C-alpha cells in the first residue's frame, strides 16, 4: 500500500501540464489518497491471481443468470396483469390499506418496471465483464496494470481537462507526451518494481480502453461525489 506524503503530492502536482488552484488541489489530494489506500489494492485482490479471477467469473455468471430469471418473472407478471396480489402484499408490508388507489397501483408498476430496467442494465454490464475476463489465446492481459493506467487516465483528464492519449515520437519511436509523463511517474510511485510492466500496461490501456470505451468507474464515481459535495 502506497502512502501519499506531502512530498509525493507536490511531485504529482509538478507532473501536471497546468497548475491547479488550491481548491482543486485538495480534491486531487483526496482522490489520489483514495486511489493509493483502496482502489489499487482492491484491483490487486480481485484481478491479481488466476484463482481469484476464476472465482469472480463464476460468481458473475451466477449473478447474471439470477438477474435474468428475476427480470423474466417480473415481466411475466406485468404483461399478464397479475399485479393485484403483489400490490397488496407490498402495501400491507408497509402498513398500507387493502384498497389501493390508481395512483398507488401506477406507482408500484412504475417501480417494478424501473427495477427491471436497472437489472437489465446490470445483467448487460455483467455480461460485458464476463467477455473481458474470458481467457484469451496467447499472452493473458495484465488486468491490474491495465486498470492502474485506466485510473491514472481518469485523474489526468479531470485535473487537466484534456484527453489522456498515447503519443509515439515519429523519429525515435519512443512513448512521449504529457499523459505518458504523468502515468509513468505515477506508476513508479505506486509500484514496488519501478517501471517494470508499465510500457505493456500503457499500450494495453491505449488499445483496450478505446475498444471497450472504458473509463475508471471508481475514479469517475469519486469525482462525481466530490463535485456534488462542492455544490451543497
C-alpha positions as a Markdown table, in Angstrom:
| # | Residue | x | y | z |
|---|---|---|---|---|
| 1 | Unk | 0.0 | 0.0 | 0.0 |
| 2 | Unk | 1.4 | 3.4 | -1.0 |
| 3 | Unk | 1.2 | 6.4 | 1.4 |
| 4 | Unk | 0.6 | 9.8 | 0.0 |
| 5 | Unk | 3.1 | 12.1 | 1.7 |
| 6 | Unk | 3.3 | 15.9 | 1.1 |
| 7 | Unk | 6.5 | 15.4 | -0.9 |
| 8 | Unk | 4.8 | 12.8 | -3.2 |
| 9 | Unk | 1.8 | 15.1 | -3.7 |
| 10 | Unk | 4.0 | 18.0 | -4.6 |
| 11 | Unk | 5.8 | 15.8 | -7.1 |
| 12 | Unk | 2.4 | 14.7 | -8.6 |
| 13 | Unk | 1.4 | 18.4 | -8.9 |
| 14 | Unk | 4.6 | 19.1 | -10.8 |
| 15 | Unk | 3.7 | 16.4 | -13.3 |
| 16 | Unk | 0.6 | 18.2 | -14.5 |
| 17 | Unk | 1.0 | 20.4 | -17.5 |
| 18 | Unk | -1.2 | 23.2 | -15.8 |
| 19 | Unk | -1.2 | 24.5 | -12.3 |
| 20 | Unk | -4.3 | 23.8 | -10.2 |
| 21 | Unk | -6.0 | 26.2 | -7.8 |
| 22 | Unk | -5.9 | 25.4 | -4.1 |
| 23 | Unk | -9.5 | 24.0 | -4.1 |
| 24 | Unk | -8.8 | 21.6 | -6.9 |
| 25 | Unk | -5.5 | 20.6 | -5.3 |
| 26 | Unk | -7.4 | 19.5 | -2.2 |
| 27 | Unk | -9.8 | 17.5 | -4.3 |
| 28 | Unk | -6.9 | 15.9 | -6.1 |
| 29 | Unk | -5.2 | 15.0 | -2.9 |
| 30 | Unk | -8.4 | 13.3 | -1.6 |
| 31 | Unk | -8.8 | 11.4 | -4.9 |
| 32 | Unk | -5.2 | 10.2 | -5.1 |
| 33 | Unk | -5.2 | 9.3 | -1.4 |
| 34 | Unk | -8.3 | 7.1 | -2.0 |
| 35 | Unk | -6.6 | 5.6 | -5.1 |
| 36 | Unk | -3.5 | 4.7 | -3.0 |
| 37 | Unk | -5.3 | 3.4 | 0.0 |
| 38 | Unk | -8.2 | 1.5 | -1.6 |
| 39 | Unk | -8.6 | 1.3 | -5.3 |
| 40 | Unk | -5.2 | -0.2 | -6.3 |
| 41 | Unk | -5.2 | -2.8 | -3.6 |
| 42 | Unk | -8.7 | -3.8 | -4.4 |
| 43 | Unk | -7.8 | -4.3 | -8.0 |
| 44 | Unk | -4.9 | -6.5 | -6.9 |
| 45 | Unk | -7.1 | -8.6 | -4.7 |
| 46 | Unk | -9.7 | -9.1 | -7.5 |
| 47 | Unk | -7.5 | -9.5 | -10.6 |
| 48 | Unk | -4.1 | -10.3 | -9.2 |
| 49 | Unk | -4.4 | -14.0 | -9.5 |
| 50 | Unk | -6.0 | -16.6 | -11.8 |
| 51 | Unk | -7.8 | -18.3 | -8.9 |
| 52 | Unk | -9.5 | -15.0 | -7.9 |
| 53 | Unk | -10.3 | -14.3 | -11.5 |
| 54 | Unk | -11.9 | -17.7 | -11.9 |
| 55 | Unk | -13.9 | -17.2 | -8.7 |
| 56 | Unk | -15.0 | -13.8 | -10.0 |
| 57 | Unk | -16.1 | -15.2 | -13.3 |
| 58 | Unk | -18.2 | -18.0 | -11.6 |
| 59 | Unk | -19.9 | -15.5 | -9.3 |
| 60 | Unk | -20.7 | -13.1 | -12.2 |
| 61 | Unk | -22.2 | -16.0 | -14.2 |
| 62 | Unk | -24.5 | -16.9 | -11.4 |
| 63 | Unk | -25.3 | -13.2 | -10.7 |
| 64 | Unk | -26.2 | -12.7 | -14.4 |
| 65 | Unk | -28.3 | -15.8 | -14.5 |
| 66 | Unk | -30.3 | -14.9 | -11.4 |
| 67 | Unk | -30.9 | -11.4 | -12.7 |
| 68 | Unk | -32.2 | -12.6 | -16.0 |
| 69 | Unk | -34.6 | -15.1 | -14.3 |
| 70 | Unk | -35.9 | -12.5 | -11.9 |
| 71 | Unk | -36.5 | -10.0 | -14.7 |
| 72 | Unk | -38.3 | -12.6 | -16.7 |
| 73 | Unk | -40.6 | -13.4 | -13.8 |
| 74 | Unk | -41.4 | -9.7 | -13.1 |
| 75 | Unk | -42.0 | -9.0 | -16.8 |
| 76 | Unk | -44.4 | -12.0 | -17.0 |
| 77 | Unk | -46.4 | -10.7 | -14.0 |
| 78 | Unk | -46.7 | -7.2 | -15.6 |
| 79 | Unk | -47.6 | -8.5 | -19.0 |
| 80 | Unk | -50.3 | -10.8 | -17.7 |
| 81 | Unk | -51.7 | -8.0 | -15.4 |
| 82 | Unk | -51.3 | -10.2 | -12.3 |
| 83 | Unk | -50.2 | -7.3 | -10.0 |
| 84 | Unk | -53.1 | -7.3 | -7.6 |
| 85 | Unk | -51.8 | -9.7 | -5.0 |
| 86 | Unk | -48.2 | -8.4 | -5.3 |
| 87 | Unk | -49.5 | -4.8 | -4.9 |
| 88 | Unk | -51.5 | -5.7 | -1.8 |
| 89 | Unk | -48.6 | -7.6 | -0.3 |
| 90 | Unk | -46.3 | -4.7 | -0.7 |
| 91 | Unk | -48.7 | -2.2 | 0.8 |
| 92 | Unk | -49.6 | -4.5 | 3.7 |
| 93 | Unk | -46.0 | -5.0 | 4.5 |
| 94 | Unk | -45.6 | -1.2 | 4.9 |
| 95 | Unk | -48.9 | -0.9 | 6.8 |
| 96 | Unk | -50.9 | 0.4 | 3.9 |
| 97 | Unk | -54.6 | -0.1 | 3.3 |
| 98 | Unk | -56.3 | -3.0 | 1.5 |
| 99 | Unk | -57.9 | -0.7 | -1.0 |
| 100 | Unk | -55.4 | 0.8 | -3.4 |
| 101 | Unk | -55.9 | 3.9 | -5.5 |
| 102 | Unk | -55.0 | 4.1 | -9.2 |
| 103 | Unk | -52.0 | 6.3 | -8.3 |
| 104 | Unk | -50.7 | 3.8 | -5.9 |
| 105 | Unk | -51.0 | 0.9 | -8.4 |
| 106 | Unk | -49.3 | 3.0 | -11.1 |
| 107 | Unk | -46.5 | 3.8 | -8.6 |
| 108 | Unk | -45.9 | 0.1 | -7.9 |
| 109 | Unk | -46.0 | -0.8 | -11.6 |
| 110 | Unk | -43.5 | 2.1 | -12.4 |
| 111 | Unk | -41.2 | 0.9 | -9.6 |
| 112 | Unk | -41.3 | -2.7 | -10.9 |
| 113 | Unk | -40.6 | -1.5 | -14.5 |
| 114 | Unk | -37.7 | 0.6 | -13.2 |
| 115 | Unk | -36.2 | -2.4 | -11.3 |
| 116 | Unk | -36.4 | -4.5 | -14.5 |
| 117 | Unk | -34.7 | -1.7 | -16.5 |
| 118 | Unk | -32.0 | -1.4 | -13.8 |
| 119 | Unk | -31.5 | -5.2 | -13.5 |
| 120 | Unk | -31.3 | -5.5 | -17.3 |
| 121 | Unk | -28.5 | -2.8 | -17.3 |
| 122 | Unk | -26.7 | -4.8 | -14.5 |
| 123 | Unk | -27.0 | -8.0 | -16.4 |
| 124 | Unk | -25.7 | -6.4 | -19.6 |
| 125 | Unk | -22.8 | -4.9 | -17.7 |
| 126 | Unk | -22.0 | -8.2 | -16.1 |
| 127 | Unk | -22.1 | -10.0 | -19.5 |
| 128 | Unk | -19.7 | -7.4 | -20.9 |
| 129 | Unk | -17.3 | -8.0 | -18.0 |
| 130 | Unk | -17.5 | -11.8 | -18.5 |
| 131 | Unk | -16.4 | -11.3 | -22.1 |
| 132 | Unk | -13.4 | -9.2 | -21.0 |
| 133 | Unk | -12.5 | -11.7 | -18.2 |
| 134 | Unk | -12.7 | -14.7 | -20.5 |
| 135 | Unk | -9.2 | -16.1 | -21.1 |
| 136 | Unk | -7.8 | -15.3 | -24.5 |
| 137 | Unk | -5.3 | -17.2 | -26.6 |
| 138 | Unk | -1.7 | -16.1 | -26.3 |
| 139 | Unk | -0.3 | -14.0 | -23.5 |
| 140 | Unk | -3.0 | -13.0 | -20.9 |
| 141 | Unk | -3.9 | -9.3 | -20.4 |
| 142 | Unk | -2.3 | -7.8 | -17.2 |
| 143 | Unk | -5.7 | -6.6 | -15.8 |
| 144 | Unk | -4.1 | -5.0 | -12.8 |
| 145 | Unk | -1.7 | -2.9 | -14.9 |
| 146 | Unk | -4.4 | -2.0 | -17.4 |
| 147 | Unk | -6.8 | -0.8 | -14.6 |
| 148 | Unk | -4.0 | 1.1 | -13.0 |
| 149 | Unk | -3.3 | 3.2 | -16.1 |
| 150 | Unk | -7.1 | 3.5 | -16.6 |
| 151 | Unk | -7.3 | 5.1 | -13.1 |
| 152 | Unk | -4.4 | 7.4 | -13.9 |
| 153 | Unk | -6.1 | 8.5 | -17.2 |
| 154 | Unk | -9.3 | 9.5 | -15.4 |
| 155 | Unk | -7.4 | 11.5 | -12.8 |
| 156 | Unk | -5.3 | 13.2 | -15.5 |
| 157 | Unk | -8.4 | 14.1 | -17.6 |
| 158 | Unk | -10.2 | 15.5 | -14.6 |
| 159 | Unk | -7.3 | 17.5 | -13.3 |
| 160 | Unk | -6.2 | 18.9 | -16.7 |
| 161 | Unk | -9.5 | 19.0 | -18.6 |
| 162 | Unk | -7.6 | 17.4 | -21.5 |
| 163 | Unk | -7.8 | 14.0 | -23.2 |
| 164 | Unk | -5.3 | 11.3 | -22.0 |
| 165 | Unk | -3.7 | 10.0 | -25.1 |
| 166 | Unk | -0.8 | 7.8 | -26.1 |
| 167 | Unk | 1.8 | 9.7 | -28.2 |
| 168 | Unk | 4.7 | 8.0 | -30.0 |
| 169 | Unk | 7.6 | 10.0 | -31.3 |
| 170 | Unk | 7.8 | 9.6 | -35.1 |
| 171 | Unk | 11.6 | 9.7 | -35.2 |
| 172 | Unk | 12.6 | 7.7 | -32.1 |
| 173 | Unk | 9.5 | 5.5 | -31.8 |
| 174 | Unk | 9.5 | 6.1 | -28.1 |
| 175 | Unk | 6.5 | 6.9 | -25.9 |
| 176 | Unk | 6.1 | 10.6 | -25.1 |
| 177 | Unk | 3.6 | 13.3 | -24.2 |
| 178 | Unk | 2.1 | 14.8 | -21.1 |
| 179 | Unk | 0.0 | 11.8 | -20.1 |
| 180 | Unk | 2.8 | 9.4 | -20.6 |
| 181 | Unk | 5.0 | 11.6 | -18.3 |
| 182 | Unk | 2.2 | 11.7 | -15.7 |
| 183 | Unk | 1.3 | 8.0 | -15.9 |
| 184 | Unk | 4.9 | 6.6 | -15.9 |
| 185 | Unk | 5.8 | 8.6 | -12.8 |
| 186 | Unk | 2.6 | 7.7 | -11.0 |
| 187 | Unk | 3.4 | 4.1 | -11.9 |
| 188 | Unk | 6.8 | 4.3 | -10.2 |
| 189 | Unk | 5.1 | 5.9 | -7.1 |
| 190 | Unk | 2.7 | 3.0 | -6.7 |
| 191 | Unk | 4.8 | 0.1 | -7.9 |
| 192 | Unk | 7.3 | -2.0 | -5.9 |
| 193 | Unk | 9.2 | -2.8 | -9.1 |
| 194 | Unk | 9.9 | 0.6 | -10.6 |
| 195 | Unk | 8.9 | 0.9 | -14.2 |
| 196 | Unk | 8.6 | -2.9 | -14.8 |
| 197 | Unk | 5.4 | -3.7 | -16.6 |
| 198 | Unk | 4.5 | -0.1 | -17.3 |
| 199 | Unk | 5.0 | 0.0 | -21.1 |
| 200 | Unk | 2.9 | -3.1 | -21.7 |
| 201 | Unk | 0.1 | -1.7 | -19.4 |
| 202 | Unk | 0.3 | 1.7 | -21.1 |
| 203 | Unk | -0.1 | 0.1 | -24.5 |
| 204 | Unk | -2.9 | -2.2 | -23.3 |
| 205 | Unk | -4.7 | 0.8 | -21.8 |
| 206 | Unk | -4.4 | 2.7 | -25.2 |
| 207 | Unk | -5.8 | -0.3 | -27.2 |
| 208 | Unk | -8.4 | -1.7 | -24.9 |
| 209 | Unk | -9.9 | 1.5 | -23.4 |
| 210 | Unk | -10.6 | 2.6 | -27.0 |
| 211 | Unk | -12.0 | -0.8 | -27.9 |
| 212 | Unk | -14.3 | -1.1 | -24.9 |
| 213 | Unk | -14.8 | 2.7 | -24.4 |
| 214 | Unk | -13.9 | 2.3 | -20.8 |
| 215 | Unk | -13.3 | 4.8 | -18.0 |
| 216 | Unk | -12.3 | 4.1 | -14.5 |
| 217 | Unk | -15.6 | 3.6 | -12.7 |
| 218 | Unk | -14.1 | 4.1 | -9.2 |
| 219 | Unk | -12.3 | 7.3 | -10.0 |
| 220 | Unk | -15.3 | 8.7 | -12.0 |
| 221 | Unk | -17.7 | 8.0 | -9.2 |
| 222 | Unk | -15.4 | 9.6 | -6.7 |
| 223 | Unk | -15.1 | 12.7 | -8.8 |
| 224 | Unk | -18.9 | 12.9 | -9.2 |
| 225 | Unk | -19.3 | 12.7 | -5.4 |
| 226 | Unk | -16.7 | 15.4 | -4.9 |
| 227 | Unk | -18.5 | 17.7 | -7.3 |
| 228 | Unk | -21.9 | 17.0 | -5.7 |
| 229 | Unk | -20.4 | 17.9 | -2.2 |
| 230 | Unk | -18.9 | 21.0 | -3.7 |
| 231 | Unk | -22.4 | 22.2 | -4.8 |
| 232 | Unk | -24.0 | 21.6 | -1.4 |
